[in-house]
Structures are given as C-alpha cells and as structure tokens.
C-alpha cells in the first residue's frame, strides 16, 4: 500500500493490533516509506491532539482502551473471593475499567495494593471489562498522598493536605500528568525513599481546584478510598428492578404506619405505629409496630448489587452529599417507604407492658403503605398542641398513642440505665454557593427519642428472634471500656471537680451518675465527650458479646438496611429462619460471616473518619474568615507538644502549641495529663475553661491553630515574638548567638 492511510484506517489498525502500535509498525503495515513518513507523523500527531490516541514512549494507543500489557494495583477480594485490579495508567475520559484477575494455580498469592505486571484482554462481562493474567509482581505499593501542586520551572512540588504534614514532595518534569498550578492532586512515590532530601512523586490523578466547596468532601472520598461511582452492572440491575407485589407477603396496608425523619431526608427506611393493647392480661400495655424496607427482596446474594453493597459496607454522609450504599433507584425509590405507595417490608409486632418491658414479638414479611411522611419538627409541634394539616387527622389514631407508648418505654430505659450521653450535635449549614454559612446546634425533640427507642426495641427483638431460632447473624457488639481509659476519664472528672467511683464492677449507671454531676455546669459537654472517648469502638461479630453502652445482652442492627450492610444480613437471616423465600442468608454467606463482620466494621470506621475530616475542613474554612477573633472553649486534651481546645460555639477542635504559651518551659505529665510551667508553676489541665484567639485555620487540611489568652480567667503571659508575631524559641536564639560568636572569631583570624 503506497497511499497515506486515513485516520479511520490508522485507528482500526491500532484497535486490531494492540501490540504493534509504534510508528514503525504502522508505517510497515501500510507500506509507507521515505518522505511519506512525514505525512504519517503529521496524522498521528493530529490524532494525538484530538484525543484519539495517546503517545507512550514510541507507541500510540487508544486512550479509551487499556494496553495489552499494563501495570495493575491489586484490590481487596470481594465477598465472592474474586480478585479485581485497578489499572495505574488510564488516560481515558470515562470510568476506569474494571479488571478481573484470572490466576493460575502456580501463581503466587496476591494481597491488596500489590503491584503486578499483567497481560490484559478485553472481554464483555457484567461486572468487568478486562481480564488479566499475571506476568510478575513488581514490588510493593508505593506511598500515596493527596496535596496541592505548585508548578516550577523544574517540574513542581506537592504540599500534602494531611494535618501536621509539612514535608513537601518534588515532582520532576514529565511526572506532572498535566496538573496545573494550585490544583489538588493525588500522587504516588516515584523512585526509592531517600533519607536525605525531599521525596519524589508522580501525579496520578488531578482533582481540580481545592478551594472549590465541593472539593472538601471529594478530598475525604479520595483520601479514605470510599467508592463513589457504581459499576454499570450495578446500575443496570437497579434500573431493572420492579416494585414488589403481595405474593408471599402479609397485607399490612391497613395499618396506619408513618415515617418520621429529618425534614431533608431523601429516603425513609423505617415506619412506626402504636395502639393500646386490648388484652385484659396486659392492662396499660401497648402494641408497637416497626416496619423496615425489605431491601433483601431487591439485593440478592451474589448479585452485582450485593457485591457493591458489601464492598461499600454502608452509606457515608457529608454536609454537601451522600455516598450511598445502594443506587438511588433503590435507596430513594423502590426501598423507600414513601407516603401512599405500597412498599415491601419486614415488620415486627411487639407487645410491651405498662412499664415498657417487651412481653413478646412476632416478625412478618409484608406489604405496607405509609399513611404519612412526617418530619421530627412536625410531629413534635403536633404533640405540643399545634398540629398542621398533615398531622391533625392522625393525632388520636397515630401520634398520641406513639408518644404514650414512648412514656412507657422511657420507664424501661430508666430501669435498664443505658449510657445517657447528651452530646449537642452541631450541624454545618451550607449556603447556595456550597460554602459554610453557619454552624448551628441541631434541635433534638422527644420525637427523635421516640424513634430511637422504637428502633432499639426492634433491634433487640431481631437479635433475640434469631438467637432462639439458633440462626447465625451479625450482632452489634460494644464491650466495656478498658481500665486505662477509665483511669483517664477519672482524671478528667477530678480536674473538673467530679468523681467516678473506683474498685467495683463498672455499670453504665456509674457513668450516668458522673454525667448527672456535670449536667448544667460549664464542664457538661467536656464530661460527655470524655465519657464517649473512654468507650471502646462498637463493631460487628457473629458471636454475641453484649452491648455495654445500651446495657443490653443481645443487640443486632435490623432497622437501616438501605444504608448498612449489617442490617441486610440480619434481614436475610430472618427470611431464612421463617422460610419466607429463596433470598435469605445463603450457606456461602454464613461461611463468610466473620470476614463480613470485620470488613463492614472497617468500612464503618472509614466513613466515620472521612465524615470527621470533612467537618474539620468545613469548620477550618469557616474560621479562616475569623482569624484574630477571640472565642471561649475548654481544654479537651493535653500532649507534650500542646493543648487541644474544643471551641464552645462551633465544636471545632484546635491546637495551642506549647511554643506559644509564653517564654517559660512547660513540663508534660503523661499520667496526670497536665502541662506545668517550670518558672511560674502554672498548671494547664483537661477541663479548664479558656479564652483563645484564632491564630490560623487551613481549610485544605482542616488544621486549626489557636493562641491561649486566658485559663480559668487568669491571663497567660505572652512569649517572645518577632515583629510579625512569629514565636522565637530559646533554642533558636541560642543558635543565633552561637553563629554570631563563630562569625566574630572567623573575622578576627582573617585580620
């Protein structure tokens, strides 16, 4: 062939011959010689500029396809034990392809984040686009970081966004991946780790302008590795789902169940109703109903929806967005108990006595129709005597019986003495531009507590039902605090003027007495926070170790299957136990229960960390505009390097560095958790009330630095500072004096 090929012919050749994509291979295929190579070079350059091809070294390939041989990062096994991998060099505009690893018996074991070189083959499958065969391992996964890129003539550098990380990374020319100055980027270590000099990095993902409001939660999503896009197969399954009918279900549509949620709730996964018990043997008792969305009907074991829900473990909530466990077709539609619409549910009918103790319960798989979708504020206003149009017709038949049954449940709660923490929830209010408008205390009504008590009772019923039927399930476990944490809590209590008894078996009632001592004082919130910090982390496990915080022997999560995978497991266990269908807990799932418990406990902690980091960044952005402002707060922690302060107004946590506490040296007592001035004897300890000044707030990291003005009303002395206000340490001054002395000696010798 002598004529110069068209662009379409070149693209077709490259697609059919992915291993022969060098300019020399293309020229040979089309018989191009001599000066005709100049035209071929021009066409290839145009295809590259148009985005149809990407040049890599001396070869060309379609950027929307993976090369036949590529470097992959191994992901954690999914719940079916399949290994998938992520391509590390993807230049396409669309979603990164999913790659299934097809391993031979002779291949070595591969762990998460390991890097491999593999042969890639494009396939058509529901949950992946490529299959890979291992060629060889190529070393451990390099260190990754998120940061802000600053361009220089020699490439650039990256400032990490992690709090307390001030070590920059160098980016050599060619490793910028097109990043622009000031962009938020994801990068990885490039080359060996050196002890001397700054580490090298290559940019692998560009995330845009870090000052954009939506970047705040985006940072957390990438930093914590939270999956935020659904594979096509998952969306296809969700879109194909149809509303459940009455077949195989009990008709519960005549029961006036209602949903009570926040005003801005997008999904409704629980509904409640109560009535007086007409049984003469249960005088003053009630019959309670709790109906929960039947997610198990739509998310069946082994399906693409199930694999992705397992992978995510739970939904993650940010001030500006939700990363859901399930696609919106399910979470916001088919599984949501919308008003006036028939919806599949799992329901529990519970009978309580006049003292709020559960006498019996019965589970049902049914079809319900919500009588109303109400907000907490609406229901509370109605109970307080001012019902709106939606609540007025429901007062006698629904709302009043709910609150009267709640009064009985309160008596049972008081007798049980669960941990009675009262932590004010601060809600970050965003404006239309996505920036923080204000930080407000979230209102908490009896309507909130009513729903909480109903849900706790339903969760207890689910755990007891499966235990008595000898069926496997996942318990929600909360073990009692360790001795070390209790000692630390006693120190905080003593510093605040309170006592926590020692030398006896700990019960939640002991902690409640401490909380009662602090109630209404300046130390109220601090004691609540310190008590919470002394608690162990709750987790999921197939074995029942009880729930210390709720003072319950058996507890499981049953009431939120739209947003928690643990609840879906409990639903499937109930379905299997009652023989309600083939979508119950499978044998394979039972075999993997311990693995599932560990996995979803980890995803829960991942979401909590991401949510906390996001709130810190939003609060730092809010306080960045108030630098220099004085605020009140309490000391919530002491370390060798400074004191942590919780601000009263916003609940933000900031650090007062010890270097800014005056000219004197401070001794750190790790046992008593105090800092003591070497000269003045001034003691700084947990629980003290303080006035601080906002010294610095860094939105991209969430870091907040404070200056201590006064402690318990006593003004702090100011340390030595330069004209710009930067602290100068004694060590720095001593170093300067030594340099000056050395300089004089050198000058004398030269003379």
Secondary structure, DSSP 8 states (H G I E B T S, - for coil): --S---HHHHHHHHHH-TT--BHHHHHHHTT--TTHHHHHHHHHHHHHHTTS-EEETTEEE-TTS--SEEEEEE----TT---EEEES----SS----EEE---TTS----TT-EEEEEEEE---SS-SEEEEEEEE--S---EEEEEEEEETTEEEEEE-STT----EEEETT-STT--TTEEEEEEE-S---SSS--BEEEEEEEEETTSTTHHHHHHHHHTT---S--HHHHHHHHH-----STTSEE-TTS--EEEE-TT-S---EEEEEEE---GGGTT-EEEEEEEE-GGGTS-TTSHHHHHHHHH-B-EE-SS-EE-SS-HHIIIIITS--BTSEEEEEEEEEEE-TTS-EEEEEEEEEEEEBSEEEEHHHHHHHHTT---HHHHTTIIIIIHHHHHHHHHHHHHHHHHT--------EEEEE-TTSSEEEEEE----HHHHHHHHHHHHHHHHHHHHHHHTT----EEEB----HHHHHHHHHHHHHTT-----SS---HHHHHHHHHHHTTSTTHHHHHHHHHHHS---EEESS---BTTTTBS--B--S-TTTBHHHHHHHHHHHHHHT--SSS--HHHHHTHHHHHHHHHHHHHHHHHHHHHHHHHHHHHHHHTTTT-EEEEEEEEEETTEEEEEETTT--EEEEEGGGS-SS-EEEETTTTEEEETTT--EEETT-EEEEEEEEEETTTTEEEEEEEEETTEE-----B-TTS-B--HHHHHHHHHHHHHHHHHHHHH-
